[in-house]
Amino acid sequence: MEIDEDKIDDAVLALLWLTLHNERWAWKGFDWATTDRLHKKGLIGDPVNKSKSLFLTDEGLERSEALFRELFTRRPQ
């Protein structure tokens, strides 16, 4: 089975929006490889630090909310 890492990255970014606090910080409890890819894409600050949270960039914050709505909300019937 071939894994689409971009889809994994989108799902994790969407879930980061779920744990937002202080406007643009999210709890970092996800796979290091995924958060490293999100950092390289410019969507989050460097996740390698002692903090239990990570910082979402402007682009990351906007994309995180859009992905959350796309992936995890019900559509009106």
VEXDRENRO-332987 format. One record per residue: residue in one letter; z, x, y of N, C-alpha, C in turn. Coordinates in Angstrom, 1 decimal. Last residue first. Layout:
<residu=A, n_w=Z, n_u=X, n_v=Y, ca_w=Z, ca_u=X, ca_v=Y, c_w=Z, c_u=X, c_v=Y> $
...
***
This chain:
<residu=Q, n_w=4.7, n_u=-28.5, n_v=19.2, ca_w=3.8, ca_u=-29.2, ca_v=18.3, c_w=3.3, c_u=-30.5, c_v=19.0> $
<residu=P, n_w=5.0, n_u=-25.2, n_v=20.5, ca_w=5.2, ca_u=-26.6, ca_v=20.7, c_w=4.2, c_u=-27.4, c_v=19.8> $
<residu=R, n_w=6.0, n_u=-22.5, n_v=18.4, ca_w=5.0, ca_u=-23.1, ca_v=19.3, c_w=5.2, c_u=-24.6, c_v=19.4> $
<residu=R, n_w=8.8, n_u=-20.5, n_v=18.3, ca_w=8.0, ca_u=-21.6, ca_v=17.8, c_w=7.1, c_u=-22.1, c_v=18.8> $
<residu=T, n_w=9.0, n_u=-16.9, n_v=18.4, ca_w=9.3, ca_u=-18.3, ca_v=19.0, c_w=8.4, c_u=-19.3, c_v=18.4> $
<residu=F, n_w=8.4, n_u=-14.4, n_v=17.5, ca_w=9.6, ca_u=-15.0, ca_v=17.1, c_w=9.9, c_u=-16.4, c_v=17.7> $
<residu=L, n_w=5.9, n_u=-13.2, n_v=18.4, ca_w=6.3, ca_u=-13.1, ca_v=17.0, c_w=7.5, c_u=-14.0, c_v=16.6> $
<residu=E, n_w=5.7, n_u=-13.8, n_v=21.2, ca_w=4.6, ca_u=-14.0, ca_v=20.3, c_w=5.0, c_u=-14.1, c_v=18.8> $
<residu=R, n_w=8.2, n_u=-13.1, n_v=22.2, ca_w=7.7, ca_u=-14.5, ca_v=22.3, c_w=6.6, c_u=-14.8, c_v=21.3> $
<residu=F, n_w=8.2, n_u=-10.4, n_v=21.6, ca_w=9.2, ca_u=-11.2, ca_v=21.1, c_w=8.8, c_u=-12.7, c_v=21.1> $
<residu=L, n_w=6.0, n_u=-9.5, n_v=23.1, ca_w=5.9, ca_u=-9.5, ca_v=21.6, c_w=7.0, c_u=-10.4, c_v=21.0> $
<residu=A, n_w=7.0, n_u=-9.9, n_v=25.7, ca_w=5.8, ca_u=-10.6, ca_v=25.2, c_w=5.7, c_u=-10.6, c_v=23.7> $
<residu=E, n_w=9.2, n_u=-8.2, n_v=25.7, ca_w=9.4, ca_u=-9.7, ca_v=25.8, c_w=8.2, c_u=-10.4, c_v=25.3> $
<residu=S, n_w=7.9, n_u=-5.7, n_v=25.3, ca_w=8.9, ca_u=-6.2, ca_v=24.4, c_w=9.1, c_u=-7.7, c_v=24.5> $
<residu=R, n_w=6.3, n_u=-5.5, n_v=27.6, ca_w=5.6, ca_u=-5.7, ca_v=26.3, c_w=6.6, c_u=-6.2, c_v=25.2> $
<residu=E, n_w=8.3, n_u=-5.2, n_v=29.5, ca_w=7.3, ca_u=-6.3, ca_v=29.6, c_w=6.7, c_u=-6.6, c_v=28.3> $
<residu=L, n_w=9.6, n_u=-2.9, n_v=28.6, ca_w=10.3, ca_u=-4.1, ca_v=28.8, c_w=9.4, c_u=-5.3, c_v=28.8> $
<residu=G, n_w=7.5, n_u=-1.0, n_v=28.6, ca_w=8.2, ca_u=-1.4, ca_v=27.3, c_w=8.9, c_u=-2.7, c_v=27.5> $
<residu=E, n_w=6.9, n_u=-0.8, n_v=31.3, ca_w=5.8, ca_u=-1.3, ca_v=30.4, c_w=6.5, c_u=-1.7, c_v=29.1> $
<residu=D, n_w=9.3, n_u=0.2, n_v=32.2, ca_w=8.8, ca_u=-1.0, ca_v=32.7, c_w=7.8, c_u=-1.6, c_v=31.8> $
<residu=T, n_w=11.2, n_u=1.4, n_v=29.2, ca_w=10.4, ca_u=1.6, ca_v=30.5, c_w=9.9, c_u=0.2, c_v=31.0> $
<residu=L, n_w=14.4, n_u=1.0, n_v=28.0, ca_w=13.0, ca_u=0.5, ca_v=27.9, c_w=12.3, c_u=0.8, c_v=29.3> $
<residu=F, n_w=16.7, n_u=3.2, n_v=26.5, ca_w=16.2, ca_u=2.6, ca_v=27.8, c_w=14.7, c_u=2.2, c_v=27.6> $
<residu=L, n_w=19.2, n_u=2.6, n_v=24.0, ca_w=18.0, ca_u=3.3, ca_v=24.5, c_w=17.5, c_u=2.5, c_v=25.7> $
<residu=S, n_w=22.6, n_u=3.2, n_v=22.9, ca_w=21.5, ca_u=2.4, ca_v=23.5, c_w=20.3, c_u=3.3, c_v=23.9> $
<residu=K, n_w=24.5, n_u=5.0, n_v=22.3, ca_w=24.2, ca_u=4.0, ca_v=21.2, c_w=23.1, c_u=3.0, c_v=21.7> $
<residu=S, n_w=24.0, n_u=8.4, n_v=23.2, ca_w=24.2, ca_u=7.0, ca_v=23.5, c_w=23.8, c_u=6.1, c_v=22.3> $
<residu=K, n_w=23.2, n_u=11.0, n_v=22.6, ca_w=24.5, ca_u=10.5, ca_v=22.0, c_w=24.7, c_u=9.0, c_v=22.3> $
<residu=N, n_w=19.7, n_u=11.1, n_v=21.8, ca_w=20.8, ca_u=11.4, ca_v=22.6, c_w=22.1, c_u=10.8, c_v=22.0> $
<residu=V, n_w=16.6, n_u=10.4, n_v=21.4, ca_w=17.5, ca_u=11.4, ca_v=20.9, c_w=18.5, c_u=11.8, c_v=21.9> $
<residu=P, n_w=14.9, n_u=8.6, n_v=22.7, ca_w=16.0, ca_u=8.0, ca_v=21.9, c_w=16.9, c_u=9.1, c_v=21.3> $
<residu=D, n_w=13.6, n_u=8.7, n_v=25.9, ca_w=13.9, ca_u=9.5, ca_v=24.7, c_w=15.1, c_u=9.0, c_v=23.9> $
<residu=G, n_w=12.7, n_u=5.3, n_v=26.7, ca_w=13.1, ca_u=6.6, ca_v=27.0, c_w=13.4, c_u=7.4, c_v=25.7> $
<residu=I, n_w=9.7, n_u=3.5, n_v=25.6, ca_w=11.2, ca_u=3.6, ca_v=25.7, c_w=11.5, c_u=5.1, c_v=26.1> $
<residu=L, n_w=7.0, n_u=3.6, n_v=25.9, ca_w=7.6, ca_u=2.3, ca_v=25.9, c_w=9.1, c_u=2.3, c_v=26.0> $
<residu=G, n_w=5.3, n_u=5.8, n_v=25.4, ca_w=5.8, ca_u=5.6, ca_v=26.8, c_w=6.5, c_u=4.2, c_v=27.0> $
<residu=K, n_w=4.7, n_u=6.6, n_v=23.0, ca_w=3.8, ca_u=5.6, ca_v=23.6, c_w=4.2, c_u=5.3, c_v=25.0> $
<residu=K, n_w=6.8, n_u=8.2, n_v=22.3, ca_w=5.6, ca_u=8.8, ca_v=22.6, c_w=4.5, c_u=7.9, c_v=23.2> $
<residu=H, n_w=8.7, n_u=6.1, n_v=21.9, ca_w=8.9, ca_u=7.0, ca_v=23.0, c_w=7.6, c_u=7.7, c_v=23.3> $
<residu=L, n_w=7.6, n_u=5.0, n_v=19.6, ca_w=7.7, ca_u=4.1, ca_v=20.8, c_w=7.9, c_u=5.0, c_v=22.0> $
<residu=R, n_w=8.0, n_u=7.1, n_v=17.8, ca_w=6.6, ca_u=6.7, ca_v=18.2, c_w=6.6, c_u=5.8, c_v=19.4> $
<residu=D, n_w=10.8, n_u=7.2, n_v=17.8, ca_w=10.1, ca_u=8.3, ca_v=18.3, c_w=8.6, c_u=8.0, c_v=18.6> $
<residu=T, n_w=11.3, n_u=4.8, n_v=16.6, ca_w=11.7, ca_u=4.9, ca_v=18.0, c_w=11.0, c_u=6.2, c_v=18.6> $
<residu=T, n_w=10.2, n_u=5.4, n_v=14.0, ca_w=9.7, ca_u=4.3, ca_v=14.8, c_w=10.0, c_u=4.5, c_v=16.3> $
<residu=A, n_w=11.8, n_u=7.4, n_v=13.1, ca_w=10.4, ca_u=7.7, ca_v=13.2, c_w=9.7, c_u=6.6, c_v=14.1> $
<residu=W, n_w=14.4, n_u=6.2, n_v=13.0, ca_w=14.1, ca_u=7.3, ca_v=14.0, c_w=12.6, c_u=7.5, c_v=14.2> $
<residu=D, n_w=14.9, n_u=2.7, n_v=12.7, ca_w=14.3, ca_u=4.0, ca_v=12.1, c_w=14.0, c_u=5.0, c_v=13.2> $
<residu=F, n_w=17.4, n_u=1.3, n_v=14.9, ca_w=16.2, ca_u=1.3, ca_v=14.1, c_w=15.8, c_u=2.7, c_v=13.6> $
<residu=G, n_w=19.3, n_u=0.8, n_v=16.7, ca_w=19.7, ca_u=0.8, ca_v=15.3, c_w=18.5, c_u=0.8, c_v=14.4> $
<residu=K, n_w=20.2, n_u=0.8, n_v=19.8, ca_w=19.2, ca_u=1.6, ca_v=18.9, c_w=19.8, c_u=1.7, c_v=17.5> $
<residu=W, n_w=20.2, n_u=-1.8, n_v=22.0, ca_w=20.9, ca_u=-1.1, ca_v=21.0, c_w=19.9, c_u=-0.4, c_v=20.1> $
<residu=A, n_w=18.8, n_u=-1.4, n_v=25.2, ca_w=18.9, ca_u=-2.1, ca_v=24.0, c_w=19.6, c_u=-1.2, c_v=22.9> $
<residu=W, n_w=18.4, n_u=-2.0, n_v=28.7, ca_w=18.9, ca_u=-1.1, ca_v=27.7, c_w=19.0, c_u=-2.0, c_v=26.4> $
<residu=R, n_w=17.8, n_u=-3.5, n_v=30.9, ca_w=16.7, ca_u=-2.8, ca_v=30.2, c_w=17.2, c_u=-1.8, c_v=29.2> $
<residu=E, n_w=20.0, n_u=-5.2, n_v=31.7, ca_w=18.7, ca_u=-5.4, ca_v=32.1, c_w=17.6, c_u=-4.7, c_v=31.4> $
<residu=N, n_w=22.4, n_u=-5.0, n_v=30.1, ca_w=22.2, ca_u=-4.3, ca_v=31.4, c_w=20.8, c_u=-4.2, c_v=31.8> $
<residu=H, n_w=20.7, n_u=-5.4, n_v=27.0, ca_w=21.9, ca_u=-5.6, ca_v=27.8, c_w=21.7, c_u=-4.7, c_v=29.1> $
<residu=L, n_w=18.7, n_u=-6.7, n_v=24.3, ca_w=18.9, ca_u=-6.1, ca_v=25.6, c_w=20.2, c_u=-6.4, c_v=26.3> $
<residu=T, n_w=18.1, n_u=-7.5, n_v=21.7, ca_w=19.4, ca_u=-6.8, ca_v=21.9, c_w=19.6, c_u=-6.2, c_v=23.3> $
<residu=L, n_w=15.5, n_u=-8.5, n_v=21.9, ca_w=16.6, ca_u=-9.4, ca_v=21.4, c_w=18.0, c_u=-8.8, c_v=21.7> $
<residu=W, n_w=14.0, n_u=-6.3, n_v=22.4, ca_w=14.2, ca_u=-7.3, ca_v=23.5, c_w=15.4, c_u=-8.2, c_v=23.2> $
<residu=L, n_w=14.0, n_u=-5.1, n_v=19.9, ca_w=14.8, ca_u=-4.4, ca_v=21.0, c_w=15.0, c_u=-5.4, c_v=22.1> $
<residu=L, n_w=12.2, n_u=-6.7, n_v=18.6, ca_w=13.6, ca_u=-6.9, ca_v=18.3, c_w=14.5, c_u=-6.1, c_v=19.3> $
<residu=A, n_w=9.8, n_u=-5.7, n_v=19.8, ca_w=10.2, ca_u=-7.1, ca_v=20.0, c_w=11.7, c_u=-7.3, c_v=19.7> $
<residu=L, n_w=9.8, n_u=-3.2, n_v=18.7, ca_w=9.9, ca_u=-3.3, ca_v=20.2, c_w=10.3, c_u=-4.8, c_v=20.5> $
<residu=V, n_w=9.6, n_u=-3.8, n_v=16.0, ca_w=10.8, ca_u=-3.2, ca_v=16.5, c_w=10.9, c_u=-3.3, c_v=18.0> $
<residu=A, n_w=7.0, n_u=-4.9, n_v=16.0, ca_w=8.1, ca_u=-5.7, ca_v=15.6, c_w=9.4, c_u=-5.1, c_v=16.1> $
<residu=D, n_w=5.4, n_u=-2.7, n_v=17.0, ca_w=5.5, ca_u=-4.0, ca_v=17.7, c_w=6.7, c_u=-4.8, c_v=17.3> $
<residu=D, n_w=5.9, n_u=-0.8, n_v=14.9, ca_w=6.3, ca_u=-0.5, ca_v=16.2, c_w=6.4, c_u=-1.8, c_v=17.1> $
<residu=I, n_w=4.6, n_u=-2.2, n_v=12.8, ca_w=6.0, ca_u=-1.9, ca_v=12.7, c_w=6.6, c_u=-1.7, c_v=14.1> $
<residu=K, n_w=2.0, n_u=-2.1, n_v=13.8, ca_w=2.6, ca_u=-3.4, ca_v=13.6, c_w=4.2, c_u=-3.3, c_v=13.5> $
<residu=D, n_w=1.6, n_u=0.6, n_v=13.7, ca_w=1.5, ca_u=-0.1, ca_v=15.0, c_w=2.2, c_u=-1.5, c_v=14.9> $
<residu=E, n_w=1.6, n_u=1.3, n_v=11.0, ca_w=2.8, ca_u=1.7, ca_v=11.8, c_w=2.8, c_u=1.0, c_v=13.2> $
<residu=D, n_w=0.8, n_u=-0.3, n_v=8.3, ca_w=0.3, ca_u=-0.3, ca_v=9.7, c_w=1.5, c_u=0.0, c_v=10.6> $
<residu=I, n_w=0.7, n_u=1.2, n_v=5.2, ca_w=1.6, ca_u=0.6, ca_v=6.2, c_w=0.9, c_u=0.8, c_v=7.6> $
<residu=E, n_w=-0.9, n_u=0.6, n_v=2.2, ca_w=-0.9, ca_u=1.3, ca_v=3.4, c_w=-0.2, c_u=0.6, c_v=4.5> $
<residu=M, n_w=0.0, n_u=0.8, n_v=-1.2, ca_w=0.0, ca_u=0.0, ca_v=0.0, c_w=0.0, c_u=0.9, c_v=1.2> $
***
